[in-house]
Every structure is written in C-alpha cells, then in structure tokens.
Amino acid sequence: MSDFGWRDPYVAAVKAKILSITHNATIVDITHEIEHFNVPHAAYVLRNVFRDFPIGTVHLVCVNTPLSGEEKLVATKLEEHYFVGVDNGFFSLLSDKAPTVVVELRKDEKYNPIFPEKSVLANAAVSLANGIPIYNLGVQLGGLHPMMLPQIRANKQQLWGTVVHVDDYGNVITNISRDHIEKYREGRSFVISFAREQLETVHESYTGVDSGDCVAVFNSSGWLEIAICNGNAAQMLGLRYESPILIKFIES
C-alpha cells in the first residue's frame, strides 16, 4: 500500500523491482490512494485489513517516506505478519500488541534516499517472502518509533471520542467501539452527539433510515460510524479527522 496514487510510474516501478527479483511473486494492492503523507489514514486502513491475509504475509508500506536520508528503514514482525517500511510512527499504530522483532534494514550501494521503496524496501520484502530470516536483514532494534492515535475519554455520564477516518463514501469512522459503549453504558440508553446532530439509535445497516437522513452503525470492525443514507456525511455535516463525537448516557 502507498500514497503514490495511480497517475505516476511509482507503483509500477516498485512492482517491477519485486518481479525482477522473483518472477512468481503474488502482489496484492491494498490501496495506493492513501492521502499524501497521512500516517493515521494509512494505519487505519492497514490495521483493519492485515489480519484478513494469511499468517506470514509481507506488507510493504510506502507512505510518508522522508527524503532526508537519515530515516530508519525497518522490517518488523507483528502478530505473525511481516511489515516493511519507514519507522515514522506508522507501525506503532497497527496493533495494541508489541512487535516480536524490529530490524533496521541495511542500505547497500544501490540505496536511493529519493525512492527507497524501489531499492531497500522492495528487496527486504522479497527476502522475507522467500523465507530469509528477518534477523539476517539488518541490526535488531529495541522497538518502534511511537505515535499515538486520539484516545477516548469517559466518566459515569459521558464518553468522548473523535473521528479517526473518513472513507471514500464520506462515512465517518470514530475511535469509539461497540465494546467501549457497552463497558460504560451499564444498561442505560444513550444519545450520540456530533456537529449539530443527535442520534438515539444505532441501526443494523445504512438503509435503516430514509434517504438523506443521518444514521449510526457499528461497522464490520466494531467501530461506531456516522453516515448519511445515500449521501456524504463528512461533507454535509462538516466532519473531518479529529472532529469530536460525544456519547451521553441517559439515566432511567
């Protein structure tokens, strides 16, 4: 996955490099439409899909790659999957579990700080896919560069969260999960407040309301999502990354 887009030769160049090393590689495009340099967006996408791939899959991540030449290029093993990319905080957002191992990749004579994805990162991904031990790819590190996503806050009466992603339909995904609400509601009903709207019901599908109306659902990953039936919630409600979402619990 990358923030390269499809208009330029970058995606094809990385794939060509992989295929030039190993002709029978299976390459799956997750997306190349990550918002440029947006690490939280990339982490949200991969966090919600990497476990659907077979254990042992190698994920090559090309997002917000710096041009300074001082960056750490790493390979890491996390939840029995391998990840290759730049240690810019991205990998720390993928899981609540700690990585099994983190290795700083060696930069050989072909290293290009302008396009490391085509050289060091592609080579490392192929090596891992071909069964080369991760420890052979460089020097082991103590951990990953940390980055924190917005966290929920809660008390007896309310739960505060934020928008963490807006998908291509304009649906707004929050950092509030079904489990969070069940933990704090204690059997009470609740009201969801955002922008100038309030919702008292979480529906089973987007079509639980009339066309043009707001709807709240728990998506397939269990996160609270705000949508507009047959519309774009982000545009129509003015919601974006880190917009506040409030859950207020109602006493009987």
SVG drawing of the C-alpha trace seen along z (x, -y; Angstrom):
<svg xmlns="http://www.w3.org/2000/svg" viewBox="-37 -22 65 42">
<polyline fill="none" stroke="black" stroke-width="0.4" points="0.0,0.0 1.1,-3.5 0.3,-7.2 1.6,-7.1 -1.7,-7.3 -2.1,-5.8 -1.1,-8.7 2.6,-8.2 5.0,-5.3 5.9,-4.7 3.6,-1.8 4.6,0.0 8.3,-0.7 8.1,1.0 6.2,3.9 8.6,4.3 11.5,4.4 9.8,7.2 9.0,9.2 12.6,8.7 13.9,10.5 11.2,13.2 9.0,13.8 6.3,15.7 5.6,13.1 1.9,12.6 1.3,8.9 -1.9,7.7 -2.8,3.9 -4.5,2.8 -4.7,-0.8 -2.5,-3.4 -4.9,-6.2 -3.8,-7.0 -4.0,-10.7 -0.4,-12.0 1.8,-11.8 -1.2,-10.9 0.2,-8.3 -3.0,-7.9 -5.1,-7.3 -2.7,-4.6 -2.6,-3.0 -6.4,-2.9 -6.6,-1.1 -3.9,1.5 -4.9,2.1 -8.4,3.1 -7.3,5.5 -3.9,7.0 -5.3,9.8 -7.5,11.0 -4.4,12.0 -2.7,15.3 -0.2,15.5 3.3,14.8 2.2,12.3 4.7,9.5 3.2,6.0 5.2,3.4 4.1,-0.1 5.1,-3.1 3.6,-6.1 5.2,-9.4 8.7,-8.2 11.1,-11.1 13.8,-12.4 16.4,-13.3 18.4,-10.1 18.5,-9.9 15.3,-7.9 15.3,-4.3 14.0,-1.7 12.8,1.2 11.3,4.7 9.1,5.8 7.2,9.0 3.8,8.3 1.0,10.7 2.8,13.3 2.8,10.9 5.8,9.0 5.9,5.3 8.4,3.3 8.6,-0.4 9.8,-3.6 9.8,-3.9 7.8,-7.1 5.3,-6.0 3.1,-4.1 3.8,-0.6 3.1,-1.5 -0.5,-2.3 -1.2,1.1 -1.8,3.1 -2.1,2.9 0.4,5.8 4.2,5.3 6.2,6.5 8.1,9.7 11.2,8.2 12.2,4.9 15.2,4.7 16.8,1.7 17.5,2.6 20.9,2.4 21.4,-0.3 23.5,1.1 25.3,-0.7 22.1,-0.9 20.3,-2.8 18.4,-5.9 17.0,-8.3 14.6,-9.7 13.0,-6.3 14.0,-3.8 10.8,-1.8 12.3,-0.6 15.6,0.4 15.9,1.3 12.3,1.8 11.4,3.9 14.5,6.1 13.6,6.7 10.0,7.6 11.1,10.2 13.7,11.6 11.1,12.1 8.6,13.6 11.3,16.0 11.9,17.2 15.0,15.3 15.1,14.8 14.2,11.2 17.4,11.2 19.5,11.5 18.2,8.2 19.9,5.8 20.5,4.8 17.9,5.5 16.3,2.5 14.7,2.2 11.4,1.0 9.5,-1.2 9.1,-5.0 5.9,-5.6 2.8,-7.6 -0.5,-7.9 -3.9,-8.0 -6.6,-10.1 -7.9,-8.3 -11.4,-8.1 -12.2,-9.7 -15.1,-8.6 -16.8,-9.2 -20.0,-8.0 -22.2,-10.2 -20.4,-10.6 -17.9,-9.2 -15.9,-11.4 -14.3,-10.3 -13.2,-11.6 -13.3,-11.0 -10.3,-8.9 -11.2,-8.2 -13.4,-9.4 -13.9,-6.8 -14.5,-7.3 -18.2,-7.4 -17.9,-10.2 -18.8,-7.9 -17.2,-9.0 -15.5,-6.3 -14.8,-7.1 -12.5,-5.7 -15.5,-4.6 -16.2,-0.9 -19.2,1.2 -17.2,2.6 -16.4,-0.9 -20.1,-1.8 -21.2,1.5 -18.5,1.1 -19.7,-2.3 -23.4,-2.4 -24.3,0.2 -27.6,1.0 -28.6,-2.6 -29.8,-4.2 -27.6,-6.8 -27.5,-9.7 -24.8,-10.2 -24.0,-13.9 -21.9,-15.3 -21.8,-18.6 -25.4,-19.9 -27.0,-16.4 -28.1,-13.9 -29.0,-10.2 -30.6,-7.9 -30.4,-4.7 -27.6,-2.6 -29.0,-0.8 -28.0,2.5 -27.4,1.0 -27.0,-2.2 -30.6,-1.8 -32.2,-1.8 -33.3,-5.3 -34.7,-7.3 -32.5,-8.6 -30.7,-11.7 -31.1,-11.1 -28.2,-10.5 -27.6,-7.0 -25.2,-5.5 -24.0,-1.9 -21.3,0.3 -19.1,1.2 -17.7,4.6 -14.7,3.9 -17.0,2.9 -16.3,-0.9 -19.1,-3.5 -19.7,-5.0 -21.8,-8.0 -23.2,-8.1 -26.0,-9.7 -28.1,-7.2 -27.2,-7.8 -25.2,-10.8 -21.8,-12.1 -21.8,-12.6 -18.4,-14.3 -19.3,-17.0 -22.9,-17.5 -22.1,-17.6 -18.7,-19.3 -17.0,-16.4 -13.3,-15.6 -10.3,-13.9 -10.4,-14.6 -13.9,-16.1 -15.5,-15.4 -18.1,-12.8 -20.0,-12.6 -21.9,-9.7 -24.2,-10.8 -25.7,-8.1 -29.3,-8.6 -30.4,-7.5 -33.7,-5.6"/>
</svg>
